[in-house]
């Protein structure tokens, strides 16, 4: 249901996929949301690009990781870098 409402709101926008992709490059992880839930939500928002009108394609591979990483607060990124973790979904800093 939520997905259908989302798609209906953007059905008239011929460049909706482009706007979604651009927006994901600037979004930030909401405070209080766990890393695991945020990764899932970001991935869903990225996958919606395929369902929206326009020519943009979802982020894939290292590009997806790069933009997902940018969504986290600097404190989280510092801790992530210090611990040399390589799996965003299992990181524990919120």
Secondary structure as GFF3:
##gff-version 3
##sequence-region A 1 94
A	DSSP	alpha_helix	2	9	.	.	.	ID=ss1
A	DSSP	alpha_helix	16	24	.	.	.	ID=ss2
A	DSSP	alpha_helix	35	47	.	.	.	ID=ss3
A	DSSP	three_ten_helix	48	51	.	.	.	ID=ss4
A	DSSP	alpha_helix	61	70	.	.	.	ID=ss5
A	DSSP	alpha_helix	74	83	.	.	.	ID=ss6
A	DSSP	three_ten_helix	88	90	.	.	.	ID=ss7
###
